[in-house]
């Protein structure tokens, strides 16, 4: 495992190479900057229309949804109603976080069927699994098998499945990490990965090494910065301790198609201004 000290040294060297050789810099045909809407979880349920209007005006063109449930749908809105608001703001929900807990652990199809239906209405390309509850983290072999099953269902529905990490996947059990099991035992044609760069760095691992060892698997990213004083906190992109330029320089090797800014706490001065600051930094300094 790469230590945090080596990670900082290696990424610093990689950043120098990127700056010295512009041909290695990350480029996009369109500056599509995405936002994980969980960043605005306190504002969104109060006023979806106003919040998404502000997201678009901040410079974002794509979003990743969260919070869908069979009972409440999206904060009381049906997928059809949410899609109309997204369209009115020229926002594309290219991915969504859908809790498939009961399917991953018990094989219950109700949640996954409802999630697929909602994802199709929103025109999501990716249905992303965001979380594994703590009691079920002792069997990543089972989770991998379930992800393959869900991946088949998504493909049949014209969707793609992705798995989003935190840091617990990088803890070793019997000499192997849960993330290694997921990468090895999931079918690359059925399951992609949404790499949360913050959680990879915080776990002491190097995203560049993951790209090298598993090229093309990481179709989605979460771009989330780490507070310089307290690593448990987030901060606006460009204000923290993570240099994202080496990662974007290796985007092709990663397989990245979409990325989403996310900030879960520590907003300066507030959440709306934070997402603006992050979008501006990425647009001007990274892509």
ZADO-1210 file (C-alpha; in nm, 4 decimals, padded with zeros to 6 digits):
<atoms>
<atom x="00.0000" y="00.0000" z="00.0000" code="UNK" pos="1"/>
<atom x="00.1275" y="00.3473" z="-00.0832" code="UNK" pos="2"/>
<atom x="00.1853" y="00.5577" z="00.2259" code="UNK" pos="3"/>
<atom x="00.0459" y="00.9077" z="00.2557" code="UNK" pos="4"/>
<atom x="00.4004" y="01.0505" z="00.2539" code="UNK" pos="5"/>
<atom x="00.4924" y="00.8680" z="-00.0679" code="UNK" pos="6"/>
<atom x="00.1603" y="00.9659" z="-00.2193" code="UNK" pos="7"/>
<atom x="00.2295" y="01.3357" z="-00.1581" code="UNK" pos="8"/>
<atom x="00.5804" y="01.3025" z="-00.3022" code="UNK" pos="9"/>
<atom x="00.4639" y="01.1103" z="-00.6086" code="UNK" pos="10"/>
<atom x="00.1734" y="01.3400" z="-00.6876" code="UNK" pos="11"/>
<atom x="00.3988" y="01.6402" z="-00.6441" code="UNK" pos="12"/>
<atom x="00.6392" y="01.4970" z="-00.9014" code="UNK" pos="13"/>
<atom x="00.3535" y="01.4131" z="-01.1351" code="UNK" pos="14"/>
<atom x="00.2168" y="01.7655" z="-01.1044" code="UNK" pos="15"/>
<atom x="00.5567" y="01.9055" z="-01.2001" code="UNK" pos="16"/>
<atom x="00.5600" y="01.6835" z="-01.5094" code="UNK" pos="17"/>
<atom x="00.2133" y="01.7991" z="-01.6093" code="UNK" pos="18"/>
<atom x="00.3065" y="02.1645" z="-01.5758" code="UNK" pos="19"/>
<atom x="00.6307" y="02.1138" z="-01.7668" code="UNK" pos="20"/>
<atom x="00.4633" y="01.9213" z="-02.0496" code="UNK" pos="21"/>
<atom x="00.1315" y="02.0780" z="-02.1522" code="UNK" pos="22"/>
<atom x="00.0720" y="01.7965" z="-02.4019" code="UNK" pos="23"/>
<atom x="-00.0045" y="01.5737" z="-02.1046" code="UNK" pos="24"/>
<atom x="-00.2668" y="01.8094" z="-01.9676" code="UNK" pos="25"/>
<atom x="-00.6259" y="01.6907" z="-01.9509" code="UNK" pos="26"/>
<atom x="-00.8476" y="01.8232" z="-02.2282" code="UNK" pos="27"/>
<atom x="-01.2183" y="01.7971" z="-02.2977" code="UNK" pos="28"/>
<atom x="-01.4191" y="01.8784" z="-02.6097" code="UNK" pos="29"/>
<atom x="-01.6668" y="02.0484" z="-02.3803" code="UNK" pos="30"/>
<atom x="-01.6020" y="02.1809" z="-02.0338" code="UNK" pos="31"/>
<atom x="-01.8659" y="01.9629" z="-01.8734" code="UNK" pos="32"/>
<atom x="-01.8310" y="02.0054" z="-01.5011" code="UNK" pos="33"/>
<atom x="-02.0646" y="01.7956" z="-01.2884" code="UNK" pos="34"/>
<atom x="-02.1981" y="01.8380" z="-00.9365" code="UNK" pos="35"/>
<atom x="-02.3055" y="01.5654" z="-00.6951" code="UNK" pos="36"/>
<atom x="-02.6267" y="01.7174" z="-00.5629" code="UNK" pos="37"/>
<atom x="-02.5658" y="01.5732" z="-00.2159" code="UNK" pos="38"/>
<atom x="-02.3410" y="01.8778" z="-00.1759" code="UNK" pos="39"/>
<atom x="-02.6618" y="02.0847" z="-00.1541" code="UNK" pos="40"/>
<atom x="-02.8602" y="01.8363" z="00.0550" code="UNK" pos="41"/>
<atom x="-02.9722" y="02.1039" z="00.3027" code="UNK" pos="42"/>
<atom x="-03.1023" y="02.3379" z="00.0305" code="UNK" pos="43"/>
<atom x="-03.2407" y="02.1007" z="-00.2302" code="UNK" pos="44"/>
<atom x="-03.5377" y="01.9494" z="-00.0433" code="UNK" pos="45"/>
<atom x="-03.6574" y="02.2999" z="00.0497" code="UNK" pos="46"/>
<atom x="-03.6693" y="02.4345" z="-00.3060" code="UNK" pos="47"/>
<atom x="-03.5634" y="02.2086" z="-00.5925" code="UNK" pos="48"/>
<atom x="-03.6333" y="02.4640" z="-00.8666" code="UNK" pos="49"/>
<atom x="-03.4353" y="02.7469" z="-00.7106" code="UNK" pos="50"/>
<atom x="-03.1463" y="02.5203" z="-00.6127" code="UNK" pos="51"/>
<atom x="-03.1051" y="02.3699" z="-00.9606" code="UNK" pos="52"/>
<atom x="-03.1291" y="02.7149" z="-01.1146" code="UNK" pos="53"/>
<atom x="-02.8350" y="02.8224" z="-00.8980" code="UNK" pos="54"/>
<atom x="-02.6424" y="02.5064" z="-00.9895" code="UNK" pos="55"/>
<atom x="-02.6732" y="02.5881" z="-01.3597" code="UNK" pos="56"/>
<atom x="-02.5817" y="02.9533" z="-01.3067" code="UNK" pos="57"/>
<atom x="-02.2714" y="02.8448" z="-01.1139" code="UNK" pos="58"/>
<atom x="-02.1420" y="02.6835" z="-01.4346" code="UNK" pos="59"/>
<atom x="-02.2376" y="02.3178" z="-01.3984" code="UNK" pos="60"/>
<atom x="-02.3792" y="02.1294" z="-01.6971" code="UNK" pos="61"/>
<atom x="-02.4183" y="01.7807" z="-01.5506" code="UNK" pos="62"/>
<atom x="-02.5356" y="01.6550" z="-01.2130" code="UNK" pos="63"/>
<atom x="-02.5500" y="01.3343" z="-01.0167" code="UNK" pos="64"/>
<atom x="-02.8686" y="01.2799" z="-00.8193" code="UNK" pos="65"/>
<atom x="-02.9047" y="01.1239" z="-00.4768" code="UNK" pos="66"/>
<atom x="-03.1796" y="01.0453" z="-00.2283" code="UNK" pos="67"/>
<atom x="-03.4277" y="00.8484" z="-00.4383" code="UNK" pos="68"/>
<atom x="-03.6691" y="00.6312" z="-00.2430" code="UNK" pos="69"/>
<atom x="-03.9716" y="00.4307" z="-00.3472" code="UNK" pos="70"/>
<atom x="-04.1869" y="00.6204" z="-00.0961" code="UNK" pos="71"/>
<atom x="-04.0712" y="00.9824" z="-00.1401" code="UNK" pos="72"/>
<atom x="-03.9179" y="00.9610" z="-00.4881" code="UNK" pos="73"/>
<atom x="-03.6900" y="01.2698" z="-00.5219" code="UNK" pos="74"/>
<atom x="-03.7705" y="01.5035" z="-00.2298" code="UNK" pos="75"/>
<atom x="-04.1413" y="01.4629" z="-00.3023" code="UNK" pos="76"/>
<atom x="-04.1025" y="01.4977" z="-00.6785" code="UNK" pos="77"/>
<atom x="-04.1564" y="01.2151" z="-00.9242" code="UNK" pos="78"/>
<atom x="-03.8720" y="01.1401" z="-01.1664" code="UNK" pos="79"/>
<atom x="-04.0832" y="01.2963" z="-01.4444" code="UNK" pos="80"/>
<atom x="-04.1249" y="01.6190" z="-01.2448" code="UNK" pos="81"/>
<atom x="-03.7543" y="01.6332" z="-01.1608" code="UNK" pos="82"/>
<atom x="-03.6595" y="01.5724" z="-01.5239" code="UNK" pos="83"/>
<atom x="-03.8661" y="01.8749" z="-01.6311" code="UNK" pos="84"/>
<atom x="-03.6820" y="02.0991" z="-01.3845" code="UNK" pos="85"/>
<atom x="-03.3446" y="01.9653" z="-01.4972" code="UNK" pos="86"/>
<atom x="-03.4358" y="02.0229" z="-01.8613" code="UNK" pos="87"/>
<atom x="-03.5498" y="02.3786" z="-01.7863" code="UNK" pos="88"/>
<atom x="-03.2004" y="02.4484" z="-01.6533" code="UNK" pos="89"/>
<atom x="-03.0143" y="02.2608" z="-01.9304" code="UNK" pos="90"/>
<atom x="-02.8786" y="02.0154" z="-01.6748" code="UNK" pos="91"/>
<atom x="-02.8167" y="01.6502" z="-01.7591" code="UNK" pos="92"/>
<atom x="-02.8421" y="01.3944" z="-01.4786" code="UNK" pos="93"/>
<atom x="-02.5878" y="01.1567" z="-01.6313" code="UNK" pos="94"/>
<atom x="-02.5608" y="00.9523" z="-01.3110" code="UNK" pos="95"/>
<atom x="-02.7615" y="00.8923" z="-00.9983" code="UNK" pos="96"/>
<atom x="-02.6846" y="00.7434" z="-00.6582" code="UNK" pos="97"/>
<atom x="-02.9420" y="00.4751" z="-00.5815" code="UNK" pos="98"/>
<atom x="-02.9438" y="00.2738" z="-00.2607" code="UNK" pos="99"/>
<atom x="-02.9578" y="-00.0946" z="-00.3554" code="UNK" pos="100"/>
<atom x="-02.8910" y="-00.2191" z="-00.0037" code="UNK" pos="101"/>
<atom x="-03.1706" y="-00.4730" z="00.0184" code="UNK" pos="102"/>
<atom x="-03.0685" y="-00.6193" z="-00.3159" code="UNK" pos="103"/>
<atom x="-02.6958" y="-00.6353" z="-00.2405" code="UNK" pos="104"/>
<atom x="-02.7524" y="-00.8161" z="00.0881" code="UNK" pos="105"/>
<atom x="-03.0798" y="-01.0041" z="00.0500" code="UNK" pos="106"/>
<atom x="-03.1395" y="-01.0239" z="-00.3241" code="UNK" pos="107"/>
<atom x="-03.4615" y="-00.8198" z="-00.2952" code="UNK" pos="108"/>
<atom x="-03.5429" y="-00.6917" z="-00.6437" code="UNK" pos="109"/>
<atom x="-03.7915" y="-00.4201" z="-00.5466" code="UNK" pos="110"/>
<atom x="-03.5333" y="-00.1456" z="-00.4914" code="UNK" pos="111"/>
<atom x="-03.3254" y="-00.2220" z="-00.7976" code="UNK" pos="112"/>
<atom x="-03.6314" y="-00.2326" z="-01.0255" code="UNK" pos="113"/>
<atom x="-03.7559" y="00.1014" z="-00.8896" code="UNK" pos="114"/>
<atom x="-03.4096" y="00.2542" z="-00.9257" code="UNK" pos="115"/>
<atom x="-03.3786" y="00.1375" z="-01.2862" code="UNK" pos="116"/>
<atom x="-03.7181" y="00.2827" z="-01.3716" code="UNK" pos="117"/>
<atom x="-03.6302" y="00.6192" z="-01.2162" code="UNK" pos="118"/>
<atom x="-03.2899" y="00.6228" z="-01.3850" code="UNK" pos="119"/>
<atom x="-03.4470" y="00.5590" z="-01.7242" code="UNK" pos="120"/>
<atom x="-03.6925" y="00.8476" z="-01.6812" code="UNK" pos="121"/>
<atom x="-03.4106" y="01.0840" z="-01.5835" code="UNK" pos="122"/>
<atom x="-03.2035" y="00.9616" z="-01.8796" code="UNK" pos="123"/>
<atom x="-02.9214" y="00.8592" z="-01.6471" code="UNK" pos="124"/>
<atom x="-02.6383" y="00.6785" z="-01.8189" code="UNK" pos="125"/>
<atom x="-02.5089" y="00.5367" z="-01.4916" code="UNK" pos="126"/>
<atom x="-02.6943" y="00.3891" z="-01.1973" code="UNK" pos="127"/>
<atom x="-02.4414" y="00.4206" z="-00.9174" code="UNK" pos="128"/>
<atom x="-02.4361" y="00.2262" z="-00.5910" code="UNK" pos="129"/>
<atom x="-02.3240" y="00.4780" z="-00.3264" code="UNK" pos="130"/>
<atom x="-02.2832" y="00.2901" z="-00.0002" code="UNK" pos="131"/>
<atom x="-02.2577" y="-00.0407" z="00.1822" code="UNK" pos="132"/>
<atom x="-02.3989" y="-00.0508" z="00.5348" code="UNK" pos="133"/>
<atom x="-02.1418" y="-00.1449" z="00.7999" code="UNK" pos="134"/>
<atom x="-02.2960" y="-00.4816" z="00.9021" code="UNK" pos="135"/>
<atom x="-02.2570" y="-00.6071" z="00.5450" code="UNK" pos="136"/>
<atom x="-01.8944" y="-00.5087" z="00.4816" code="UNK" pos="137"/>
<atom x="-01.7581" y="-00.8474" z="00.5862" code="UNK" pos="138"/>
<atom x="-01.8344" y="-01.0217" z="00.2554" code="UNK" pos="139"/>
<atom x="-01.7179" y="-00.8323" z="-00.0512" code="UNK" pos="140"/>
<atom x="-01.7312" y="-01.1543" z="-00.2544" code="UNK" pos="141"/>
<atom x="-02.1080" y="-01.1547" z="-00.2110" code="UNK" pos="142"/>
<atom x="-02.1294" y="-00.7838" z="-00.2911" code="UNK" pos="143"/>
<atom x="-01.9289" y="-00.8381" z="-00.6106" code="UNK" pos="144"/>
<atom x="-02.1626" y="-01.1175" z="-00.7177" code="UNK" pos="145"/>
<atom x="-02.4675" y="-00.9004" z="-00.6522" code="UNK" pos="146"/>
<atom x="-02.3133" y="-00.6118" z="-00.8456" code="UNK" pos="147"/>
<atom x="-02.2696" y="-00.8413" z="-01.1439" code="UNK" pos="148"/>
<atom x="-02.6364" y="-00.9365" z="-01.1202" code="UNK" pos="149"/>
<atom x="-02.7450" y="-00.5730" z="-01.0974" code="UNK" pos="150"/>
<atom x="-02.5122" y="-00.4916" z="-01.3852" code="UNK" pos="151"/>
<atom x="-02.6916" y="-00.7422" z="-01.6058" code="UNK" pos="152"/>
<atom x="-03.0260" y="-00.5866" z="-01.5169" code="UNK" pos="153"/>
<atom x="-02.8935" y="-00.2398" z="-01.5964" code="UNK" pos="154"/>
<atom x="-02.7536" y="-00.3470" z="-01.9332" code="UNK" pos="155"/>
<atom x="-03.0891" y="-00.5031" z="-02.0212" code="UNK" pos="156"/>
<atom x="-03.2525" y="-00.1674" z="-01.9415" code="UNK" pos="157"/>
<atom x="-03.0024" y="00.0340" z="-02.1455" code="UNK" pos="158"/>
<atom x="-02.8119" y="00.1563" z="-01.8383" code="UNK" pos="159"/>
<atom x="-02.4658" y="00.1083" z="-01.6900" code="UNK" pos="160"/>
<atom x="-02.3865" y="00.0218" z="-01.3286" code="UNK" pos="161"/>
<atom x="-02.1139" y="00.1850" z="-01.1199" code="UNK" pos="162"/>
<atom x="-01.9916" y="00.1453" z="-00.7625" code="UNK" pos="163"/>
<atom x="-01.8853" y="00.4428" z="-00.5501" code="UNK" pos="164"/>
<atom x="-01.6196" y="00.3987" z="-00.2819" code="UNK" pos="165"/>
<atom x="-01.5486" y="00.5446" z="00.0595" code="UNK" pos="166"/>
<atom x="-01.2417" y="00.4484" z="00.2633" code="UNK" pos="167"/>
<atom x="-01.3675" y="00.1291" z="00.4284" code="UNK" pos="168"/>
<atom x="-01.3229" y="-00.0667" z="00.1048" code="UNK" pos="169"/>
<atom x="-00.9460" y="-00.0217" z="00.1386" code="UNK" pos="170"/>
<atom x="-00.9175" y="-00.1993" z="00.4735" code="UNK" pos="171"/>
<atom x="-00.7557" y="-00.5395" z="00.4501" code="UNK" pos="172"/>
<atom x="-00.9351" y="-00.8575" z="00.5452" code="UNK" pos="173"/>
<atom x="-00.7201" y="-01.1705" z="00.5310" code="UNK" pos="174"/>
<atom x="-00.4521" y="-00.9835" z="00.3398" code="UNK" pos="175"/>
<atom x="-00.6769" y="-00.8382" z="00.0690" code="UNK" pos="176"/>
<atom x="-00.8884" y="-00.5240" z="00.0560" code="UNK" pos="177"/>
<atom x="-01.2556" y="-00.5155" z="-00.0236" code="UNK" pos="178"/>
<atom x="-01.1816" y="-00.2892" z="-00.3184" code="UNK" pos="179"/>
<atom x="-00.9373" y="-00.5410" z="-00.4637" code="UNK" pos="180"/>
<atom x="-01.2085" y="-00.8069" z="-00.4405" code="UNK" pos="181"/>
<atom x="-01.4637" y="-00.5826" z="-00.6136" code="UNK" pos="182"/>
<atom x="-01.2236" y="-00.4939" z="-00.8951" code="UNK" pos="183"/>
<atom x="-01.1208" y="-00.8561" z="-00.9469" code="UNK" pos="184"/>
<atom x="-01.4573" y="-01.0295" z="-00.9141" code="UNK" pos="185"/>
<atom x="-01.6855" y="-00.7882" z="-01.0997" code="UNK" pos="186"/>
<atom x="-01.7251" y="-00.8181" z="-01.4757" code="UNK" pos="187"/>
<atom x="-01.5708" y="-00.5098" z="-01.6378" code="UNK" pos="188"/>
<atom x="-01.8431" y="-00.5237" z="-01.9026" code="UNK" pos="189"/>
<atom x="-02.1126" y="-00.5028" z="-01.6348" code="UNK" pos="190"/>
<atom x="-01.9666" y="-00.2983" z="-01.3485" code="UNK" pos="191"/>
<atom x="-01.7717" y="00.0271" z="-01.3612" code="UNK" pos="192"/>
<atom x="-01.6383" y="00.2288" z="-01.0693" code="UNK" pos="193"/>
<atom x="-01.6946" y="00.5822" z="-00.9509" code="UNK" pos="194"/>
<atom x="-01.3683" y="00.6726" z="-00.7825" code="UNK" pos="195"/>
<atom x="-01.4007" y="00.9186" z="-00.4960" code="UNK" pos="196"/>
<atom x="-01.0559" y="01.0745" z="-00.5094" code="UNK" pos="197"/>
<atom x="-01.0812" y="01.2233" z="-00.1605" code="UNK" pos="198"/>
<atom x="-01.1538" y="00.8890" z="00.0011" code="UNK" pos="199"/>
<atom x="-00.8767" y="00.7156" z="-00.1924" code="UNK" pos="200"/>
<atom x="-00.6235" y="00.9742" z="-00.0773" code="UNK" pos="201"/>
<atom x="-00.7530" y="00.9741" z="00.2787" code="UNK" pos="202"/>
<atom x="-00.7226" y="00.5954" z="00.2943" code="UNK" pos="203"/>
<atom x="-00.3523" y="00.6329" z="00.2107" code="UNK" pos="204"/>
<atom x="-00.3745" y="00.5051" z="-00.1461" code="UNK" pos="205"/>
<atom x="-00.2728" y="00.6570" z="-00.4784" code="UNK" pos="206"/>
<atom x="-00.5365" y="00.7036" z="-00.7519" code="UNK" pos="207"/>
<atom x="-00.2626" y="00.6998" z="-01.0155" code="UNK" pos="208"/>
<atom x="-00.1611" y="00.3499" z="-00.9080" code="UNK" pos="209"/>
<atom x="-00.5221" y="00.2362" z="-00.9282" code="UNK" pos="210"/>
<atom x="-00.5453" y="00.3771" z="-01.2819" code="UNK" pos="211"/>
<atom x="-00.2266" y="00.1936" z="-01.3797" code="UNK" pos="212"/>
<atom x="-00.3368" y="-00.1382" z="-01.2327" code="UNK" pos="213"/>
<atom x="-00.6995" y="-00.1187" z="-01.3533" code="UNK" pos="214"/>
<atom x="-00.7033" y="00.0871" z="-01.6728" code="UNK" pos="215"/>
<atom x="-01.0417" y="00.1913" z="-01.8009" code="UNK" pos="216"/>
<atom x="-01.2423" y="00.0831" z="-01.4944" code="UNK" pos="217"/>
<atom x="-01.3053" y="00.4257" z="-01.3417" code="UNK" pos="218"/>
<atom x="-01.5686" y="00.5825" z="-01.5667" code="UNK" pos="219"/>
<atom x="-01.6837" y="00.8324" z="-01.3040" code="UNK" pos="220"/>
<atom x="-01.4998" y="01.0398" z="-01.0454" code="UNK" pos="221"/>
<atom x="-01.5879" y="01.2406" z="-00.7374" code="UNK" pos="222"/>
<atom x="-01.3613" y="01.5433" z="-00.7160" code="UNK" pos="223"/>
<atom x="-01.3612" y="01.6402" z="-00.3493" code="UNK" pos="224"/>
<atom x="-01.0817" y="01.8331" z="-00.1772" code="UNK" pos="225"/>
<atom x="-00.9320" y="01.7767" z="00.1662" code="UNK" pos="226"/>
<atom x="-00.8960" y="02.0497" z="00.4260" code="UNK" pos="227"/>
<atom x="-00.5310" y="02.1305" z="00.4908" code="UNK" pos="228"/>
<atom x="-00.5704" y="02.1456" z="00.8670" code="UNK" pos="229"/>
<atom x="-00.8281" y="01.8740" z="00.9325" code="UNK" pos="230"/>
<atom x="-00.8264" y="01.5871" z="00.6759" code="UNK" pos="231"/>
<atom x="-01.1691" y="01.4743" z="00.8005" code="UNK" pos="232"/>
<atom x="-01.3186" y="01.7900" z="00.6483" code="UNK" pos="233"/>
<atom x="-01.3731" y="01.8886" z="00.2875" code="UNK" pos="234"/>
<atom x="-01.3038" y="02.2242" z="00.1296" code="UNK" pos="235"/>
<atom x="-01.3506" y="02.4013" z="-00.2017" code="UNK" pos="236"/>
<atom x="-01.1541" y="02.2575" z="-00.4941" code="UNK" pos="237"/>
<atom x="-00.8187" y="02.4334" z="-00.5106" code="UNK" pos="238"/>
<atom x="-00.8238" y="02.5328" z="-00.1441" code="UNK" pos="239"/>
<atom x="-00.7237" y="02.1974" z="-00.0003" code="UNK" pos="240"/>
<atom x="-00.4297" y="01.9598" z="00.0081" code="UNK" pos="241"/>
<atom x="-00.5111" y="01.7460" z="-00.2970" code="UNK" pos="242"/>
<atom x="-00.3524" y="01.8374" z="-00.6297" code="UNK" pos="243"/>
<atom x="-00.5995" y="01.7070" z="-00.8886" code="UNK" pos="244"/>
<atom x="-00.3907" y="01.7943" z="-01.1952" code="UNK" pos="245"/>
<atom x="-00.1980" y="01.4649" z="-01.2070" code="UNK" pos="246"/>
<atom x="-00.5252" y="01.2728" z="-01.1921" code="UNK" pos="247"/>
<atom x="-00.6813" y="01.4695" z="-01.4764" code="UNK" pos="248"/>
<atom x="-00.3608" y="01.4197" z="-01.6760" code="UNK" pos="249"/>
<atom x="-00.4207" y="01.0441" z="-01.6410" code="UNK" pos="250"/>
<atom x="-00.7939" y="01.0652" z="-01.7144" code="UNK" pos="251"/>
<atom x="-00.7675" y="00.8632" z="-02.0348" code="UNK" pos="252"/>
<atom x="-00.5908" y="00.5762" z="-01.8583" code="UNK" pos="253"/>
<atom x="-00.8527" y="00.5908" z="-01.5857" code="UNK" pos="254"/>
<atom x="-01.1345" y="00.5658" z="-01.8372" code="UNK" pos="255"/>
<atom x="-01.3073" y="00.8696" z="-01.6879" code="UNK" pos="256"/>
<atom x="-01.6098" y="00.9955" z="-01.8824" code="UNK" pos="257"/>
<atom x="-01.7791" y="01.2157" z="-01.6221" code="UNK" pos="258"/>
<atom x="-01.6672" y="01.3762" z="-01.2978" code="UNK" pos="259"/>
<atom x="-01.8647" y="01.5411" z="-01.0209" code="UNK" pos="260"/>
<atom x="-01.7595" y="01.7994" z="-00.7669" code="UNK" pos="261"/>
<atom x="-01.8698" y="01.7056" z="-00.4175" code="UNK" pos="262"/>
<atom x="-01.8316" y="01.8849" z="-00.0854" code="UNK" pos="263"/>
<atom x="-02.0004" y="01.7441" z="00.2211" code="UNK" pos="264"/>
<atom x="-01.9086" y="02.0032" z="00.4859" code="UNK" pos="265"/>
<atom x="-01.6980" y="02.3055" z="00.5773" code="UNK" pos="266"/>
<atom x="-01.8532" y="02.5431" z="00.3212" code="UNK" pos="267"/>
<atom x="-01.7025" y="02.8928" z="00.2880" code="UNK" pos="268"/>
<atom x="-01.9032" y="03.1096" z="00.3184" code="UNK" pos="269"/>
<atom x="-02.1989" y="02.8854" z="00.2265" code="UNK" pos="270"/>
<atom x="-02.2778" y="02.5845" z="00.0085" code="UNK" pos="271"/>
<atom x="-02.3832" y="02.7842" z="-00.2996" code="UNK" pos="272"/>
<atom x="-02.0676" y="02.9977" z="-00.2945" code="UNK" pos="273"/>
<atom x="-01.8572" y="02.6869" z="-00.2351" code="UNK" pos="274"/>
<atom x="-01.9836" y="02.5110" z="-00.5479" code="UNK" pos="275"/>
<atom x="-01.9217" y="02.8291" z="-00.7491" code="UNK" pos="276"/>
<atom x="-01.5648" y="02.8530" z="-00.6206" code="UNK" pos="277"/>
<atom x="-01.4963" y="02.4883" z="-00.7075" code="UNK" pos="278"/>
<atom x="-01.6449" y="02.5191" z="-01.0554" code="UNK" pos="279"/>
<atom x="-01.4436" y="02.8320" z="-01.1311" code="UNK" pos="280"/>
<atom x="-01.1182" y="02.6734" z="-01.0150" code="UNK" pos="281"/>
<atom x="-01.1679" y="02.3602" z="-01.2237" code="UNK" pos="282"/>
<atom x="-01.2671" y="02.5577" z="-01.5301" code="UNK" pos="283"/>
<atom x="-00.9730" y="02.7968" z="-01.5104" code="UNK" pos="284"/>
<atom x="-00.6972" y="02.5847" z="-01.3564" code="UNK" pos="285"/>
<atom x="-00.7603" y="02.2212" z="-01.4472" code="UNK" pos="286"/>
<atom x="-00.9580" y="02.1763" z="-01.7686" code="UNK" pos="287"/>
</atoms>
